[in-house]
Amino acid sequence: KKVRHAPDLFLLAEAEGRIIGSVIGGYDGRRGMVYHLAVAAEYRGQGLGNQLMDEIEARLKAKGCRKAVELGP
């Protein structure tokens, strides 16, 4: 459902045909949200999470987002 609504805010990182990271963002026209960020254990500590976060933030800003909140546990 999320991919159909805002596919540009659903990002995957792949290596050797396998998904190794993902981030899901949302924008309601006023506020941006990061719902989920995950990196496979063997790829952590290499900056992939930072790259995914930087890209989702850039995409939110491109949509006009000036305020973002991170939703987490």
Rosetta silent file (secondary structure, phi, psi, omega in degrees, C-alpha in Angstrom):
SEQUENCE: KKVRHAPDLFLLAEAEGRIIGSVIGGYDGRRGMVYHLAVAAEYRGQGLGNQLMDEIEARLKAKGCRKAVELGP
SCORE:     score description
SCORE:     0.000 S_00000001
   1 L     0.000  -45.433 -179.539    0.000    0.000    0.000 S_00000001
   2 H   -62.483  -41.731 -178.848    2.794    2.428    0.927 S_00000001
   3 H   -62.139  -38.745  179.007    4.709    1.746   -2.290 S_00000001
   4 H   -68.222  -37.340 -176.143    1.640    2.620   -4.393 S_00000001
   5 H   -75.127  -46.382 -178.289    0.983    5.855   -2.496 S_00000001
   6 L  -145.047   73.012 -176.104    4.534    7.291   -2.367 S_00000001
   7 H   -60.593  -24.597  179.774    7.020    4.980   -4.070 S_00000001
   8 H   -74.405   -8.127  178.205    9.738    7.641   -3.899 S_00000001
   9 H  -110.092   17.456  176.327    9.702    7.405   -0.078 S_00000001
  10 E  -123.413  102.766 -173.624   10.223    3.632    0.055 S_00000001
  11 E  -113.774  140.415  177.030   13.920    2.890   -0.472 S_00000001
  12 E  -124.303  145.193  172.076   15.776   -0.407   -0.640 S_00000001
  13 E  -112.278  135.664 -177.869   19.498   -1.143   -0.686 S_00000001
  14 E  -124.938  150.195  171.870   20.609   -4.308   -2.469 S_00000001
  15 E  -146.223  127.393  178.388   23.802   -6.323   -2.675 S_00000001
  16 L    53.597   41.055  176.898   24.234   -9.464   -4.753 S_00000001
  17 L    75.544   12.113 -176.931   20.496   -9.641   -5.466 S_00000001
  18 E  -121.961  139.566  175.936   19.577   -9.473   -1.777 S_00000001
  19 E   -74.112  124.251 -178.336   17.848   -6.661    0.137 S_00000001
  20 E  -118.074   -6.763  178.025   20.307   -5.427    2.765 S_00000001
  21 E  -164.054  156.153  177.742   18.659   -2.207    3.913 S_00000001
  22 E  -156.533  153.924  172.687   15.445   -0.250    3.764 S_00000001
  23 E  -144.303  139.996  178.690   13.860    2.987    4.866 S_00000001
  24 E  -124.435  123.728  178.286   10.209    4.021    4.699 S_00000001
  25 E  -119.112  168.033  177.352    9.208    7.666    4.910 S_00000001
  26 E  -147.478  155.853  178.604    5.973    9.567    4.724 S_00000001
  27 E  -144.991  123.889 -177.468    4.830   13.128    4.138 S_00000001
  28 L  -100.694   12.936 -178.636    1.373   14.450    4.931 S_00000001
  29 L    96.170  -13.398  179.647    1.885   17.844    3.305 S_00000001
  30 L  -130.080  -40.281 -172.555    3.056   19.423    6.535 S_00000001
  31 L  -132.459  140.575  175.683    5.287   16.990    8.365 S_00000001
  32 E   -98.933  148.773  179.914    7.686   14.274    7.265 S_00000001
  33 E  -132.130  146.710  169.541    8.009   10.959    9.061 S_00000001
  34 E  -114.244  111.785 -175.793   10.519    8.132    9.049 S_00000001
  35 E   -86.446  -30.486 -169.576    8.617    4.978    9.900 S_00000001
  36 E  -157.982  135.908  171.677   11.315    2.391    9.472 S_00000001
  37 E  -143.512  125.424 -179.350   15.065    2.115    8.906 S_00000001
  38 E  -145.059  145.346  176.052   16.858   -1.231    8.893 S_00000001
  39 E  -134.464  134.016  178.245   20.213   -2.594    7.745 S_00000001
  40 L   -55.997  141.921 -174.233   21.162   -6.281    7.656 S_00000001
  41 H   -50.797  -43.528 -176.117   23.492   -7.151   10.537 S_00000001
  42 H   -73.207   -7.784  179.051   26.487   -7.987    8.351 S_00000001
  43 H  -109.883    1.541  179.400   26.290   -4.571    6.620 S_00000001
  44 L   -71.745  154.349  178.566   26.015   -2.430    9.755 S_00000001
  45 L    81.565    8.318 -178.460   28.812   -0.049   10.652 S_00000001
  46 L  -112.455    4.754  177.905   29.582    0.758    7.006 S_00000001
  47 L    90.870    1.326 -178.130   27.473    3.906    6.692 S_00000001
  48 H   -63.828  -41.557  177.845   24.561    2.343    4.806 S_00000001
  49 H   -60.813  -41.247  177.434   22.012    3.478    7.395 S_00000001
  50 H   -63.973  -41.037  179.175   23.348    7.029    7.151 S_00000001
  51 H   -63.337  -43.738  178.803   23.136    6.925    3.356 S_00000001
  52 H   -63.265  -43.057 -179.417   19.528    5.712    3.464 S_00000001
  53 H   -65.823  -43.412  177.967   18.620    8.384    6.030 S_00000001
  54 H   -59.267  -41.816 -178.356   20.337   11.144    4.034 S_00000001
  55 H   -69.129  -41.971 -179.794   18.460   10.117    0.892 S_00000001
  56 H   -66.588  -37.479  176.954   15.032    9.935    2.554 S_00000001
  57 H   -63.688  -42.605  178.298   15.636   13.358    4.140 S_00000001
  58 H   -61.983  -40.791 -179.751   16.611   14.811    0.746 S_00000001
  59 H   -68.609  -38.037  176.690   13.473   13.372   -0.842 S_00000001
  60 H   -64.169  -44.221  178.307   11.265   14.752    1.931 S_00000001
  61 H   -61.823  -38.632  178.968   12.826   18.206    1.529 S_00000001
  62 H   -63.281  -25.924  177.826   12.272   18.011   -2.242 S_00000001
  63 L   -83.321   -4.836 -179.497    8.556   17.507   -1.531 S_00000001
  64 L   103.432    4.324 -178.600    8.532   20.718    0.529 S_00000001
  65 L   -69.880  127.702  176.762    8.938   19.136    3.960 S_00000001
  66 L  -115.943  -10.664 -178.909   10.506   21.521    6.482 S_00000001
  67 L  -134.643  130.471 -179.610    9.705   19.568    9.666 S_00000001
  68 E  -130.941  146.938  174.527   10.374   15.886   10.236 S_00000001
  69 E  -127.231  146.021  177.891    9.733   13.489   13.088 S_00000001
  70 E  -104.146  123.136  178.305   11.178   10.045   13.562 S_00000001
  71 L   -94.045  127.568 -178.202    8.718    7.408   14.689 S_00000001
  72 L  -148.674 -179.349 -178.693   10.320    4.626   16.623 S_00000001
  73 L   -64.727    0.000    0.000    9.861    2.061   19.363 S_00000001
